[in-house]
């Protein structure tokens, strides 16, 4: 409870200077979005096998150790397995034959298959998102997202502001983690045990941490708003950039490869 | 997107600076709750996932800053629960994101409607109904998409009630706290070092 920071991979950027890191951010975001769309179209094990193979390949290229993906996700996978067991036991679709049956509970080949596909979809989504975050700095992610969404500005969607909302949210995560650790330490010093008690007791203690986090958050929001006003923030329209993003032929090639691969995984 | 010209000095169209910042900060609380898993409370039978308190930021945002902030905070919550779905039910963007947009709106409507009677009452009702909007929206869409059987609904009730009560309790304290904080201090609070700040 007290050592949160070590286990949180969310929002981290690990610069290994690999090929994947140097790919244009817009291409990476587009490729990730493609993969996410593909994860809905693909509905068999072979397709997911192919799709995952590509992502594993990209991860190997990025030279980011697998540990980064697995760290702090023990809960995640434990929970996923639990849910999938339920999916299998309560499978209600057509089943040709049962491997095991007891009342409404059953294990069938179809149930296992469906659960397997669902599980892979979840793992695939997690993998893609984590890989994108680990290989792209927040600045590149922001610029890329703004540029990709900029056509929406024509229909008066405030793209810059929306992207800024996400940036602030992501940037505030480590601040809140730090604050939570400090609050938990302060409470522990006063004798509040955070690692004991049942679900209800723990939930009630959570309130004591959550309320100061919110109130502090609003205080920080006030400060940040003032700071932005004094610097004449007016949204990002017509703002020029010092570093202009340029996508070269290798970037386009990478995007084409991902597209082709996902199409193949879907159709096969 | 609601046009809120001049709201906190925003651009000609779109969001005011204040809305952008507050939406970001409450969205940050949602992400923080998800990323650290503090906001996911394990329940014995997680049919629709762990009991969550990640919807509370959307409720608080909606109540204190209006529907736009509520929608944006809900959007961040929705995108997170879609991309980091542990339960295959949420690996569907319609189920994961769409109902979450309504949380803050419902909370805001309820709060504004009841505010003249009592702020505390309005906060409690906003917390309860905002939370229920989340549960009802997610479960009905999941049933509609065939991701959950209809017969599962009674089994979800205890979790839904627990989430709603928790949201109500936290919302009322946070709303009171933020209002108190704002009434007392209108200037930026960080005058001393971070450690000296009162909690």
Interface residues (C-beta under 8 A of the other chain):
Chain A: X4 X7 X8 X10 X11 X36 X39 X40 X75 X76 X79 X80 X82 X83 X84 X86 X87 X90 X92 X118 X119 X121 X122 X125 X126 X129 X156 X157 X158 X161 X162 X164 X165 X166 X167 X168 X169 X170 X171 X172 X173 X175 X176 X177 X180 X183 X186 X199 X202 X203 X206 X207 X209 X210 X211 X212 X213 X214 X215 X216 X217 X218 X219 X220 X221 X222 X223 X224 X225 X226 X228 X229 X233 X234 X235 X237
Chain B: X1 X3 X8 X9 X10 X11 X13 X14 X15 X17 X18 X20 X21 X22 X23 X24 X25 X26 X27 X28 X29 X30 X31 X32 X34 X35 X36 X37 X38 X41 X42 X43 X46 X47 X49 X50 X53 X56 X57 X60 X64 X72 X76 X82 X83 X84 X85 X86 X87 X88 X91 X92 X149 X162 X166 X169 X170 X173 X174 X177 X178 X181 X182 X188 X189 X190 X197 X199
